[in-house]
Amino acid sequence: MKNYGRTAVSEYLGDGIVYRSLAPLDSRLPSLAQVGRELGLPAGMVPRKSEADYARVVVHLLQAARALEPYRTSLRRLVFVGDTRMNDTTAFANLCQVGEWPGAVFIGDENSAPAQVQVAEIAPQQTLYLSNRWAALEDFDRTCRKSGLPVDEATAVVIDLDKTAIGARGRNAHVIDSARVRAVHATVAGLLGTAFDQERFQAAYDQLKQPEFHPFTADNQDYLAYICLILGSGLHDRQALVDEVRLGQMRSFRQFIDQIDGRAAQLPTGLSDVHAEIYANVRRGDPTPFKPFRRSEYLETVGRMGHMSDEAPAVDLLAEEIVLTQEVRAAALEWRQRGALLFGLSDKPDEASLPTPEQAALGYRPIHSTLTHAIGSL
C-alpha cells in the first residue's frame, strides 16, 4: 500500500453529493421538496436508498447536474461504484430502470483470499462486476469499454461514499465503525453521567447489534444507541429485553419506545427530555431520531480524518485513520477527465456528515471536504 498524500472526496465530486436527507450540497441543484413536487411524492417524504422513489429523485438530480455542465450530450448510460452487493446493486438497478439506461456496477471489497472477479448480467443491459480487490477498478473500466459502456461524456458515474470512496470495505472500514461505536459510548456515557456502567453498556451493545436482533432494532444505529441508553438507566433490564425479543413479545423498536414513553416519568429529568425529543422524532418517521448521538458521530469521524503525520506508514494510516480509497479516486479523476458526470451518494445521516453552523465557524468541514490521506495499491 502507498500513501498518495492528503486530499478530499470533493477533489473529484465537488459538492455533487447527497447524504441521507437527499438535500443536495450543491445549492444550484433543486431541493428535495422541489423534486418531490415535480415527481408527485408525498410532502416530507425522504425515500431510502433501496426504494424506487429514491432512484427517481437521484435521476432527476443527475439530469439537473448535467444541465449545469458544458456538455450537450445527454446521459445515456450509468456506472455505479459501491461496496454492498444487496443495497448498492438494488440502488443501481433502480437507477437504470428509472433513467432507462444500460449500465454496470462495481462492488468492491478486499480480503486475504486470492484475487477474484465475478461478472454477471443481473438484468438485460445491467452488468454486475464483483471483486475482492479495489485495484480491479482498472479492469472494470476496460470491461465497460469492451462491453459497449464506455465511461465518457454520456455516462453518469454514481459513487457511494461510505466504505467505498471513504474507508474502503475490507481495508479501512473498521475505523469508520470504531468512530460510530465511540460516538454511541460517548453519548450514552455523557447522558448517564456517574450512573454509566462501561461493562453493562458494552454487553448490551455487543449483544443487540447481532443479526439475531435486527428485526427488533431494524439494524438502525440510532435505535441501538437509544436502547443502550435506556438499559444503562436501569429502566429496563437487558436479559428481560432479550427474552422478550426471542419469545416474540417485543417485536419492534416502536413497540419498545412506546412502552418506555408510558414510563417516562421514572426517568431522570435530563434523560426524560432526551427521550421526549427522540420519541417525537420517531413518531414523525425520522429514521435518525437520536440527534445527539449522530452529532457525536460527526465529531468522532472527522477527528479520525487526516490527524496522522504524512510520514506515517500506510499500514498505520489504514489501522488508525479514516482514509480515502486511492483506486476510487484515480478512476473518478480519469472518468471526470473524459467528461463523465460524477455524483456521490451517502446513506450516512446529515447530522453525522455535516458540521453545525457553530462548528463550521470554527473550521469544521463536511465529511466529503475534510482532508485526509489517500491510500491505495496502485
Secondary structure by P-SEA (a helix, b strand, c coil): cccccccccccccccccccccccccccccccaaaaaaaaccccccccccccaaaaaaaaaaaaaaaaaccccccccbbbbbbcccaaaaaaaaaaaaaacccbbbbbbbbccccbbbbbbcccccbbbbbbccccaaaaaaaaaaaacccccccbbbbbbccccccccccccaaaaaaaaaaaaaaaaaaaacccccaaaaaaaaaaaacccccccccccaaaaaaaaaaaaaccccaaaaaaaaaacccccaaaaaaaaaaacccccaaaaaaaaaaaaaaaacccccaaaaaaaaaaaaaaacccccccccaaaaaaccccccaaaaaaaaaaaaabbbbbbbbccccccccccaaaaaacccccccbbbbbbccc
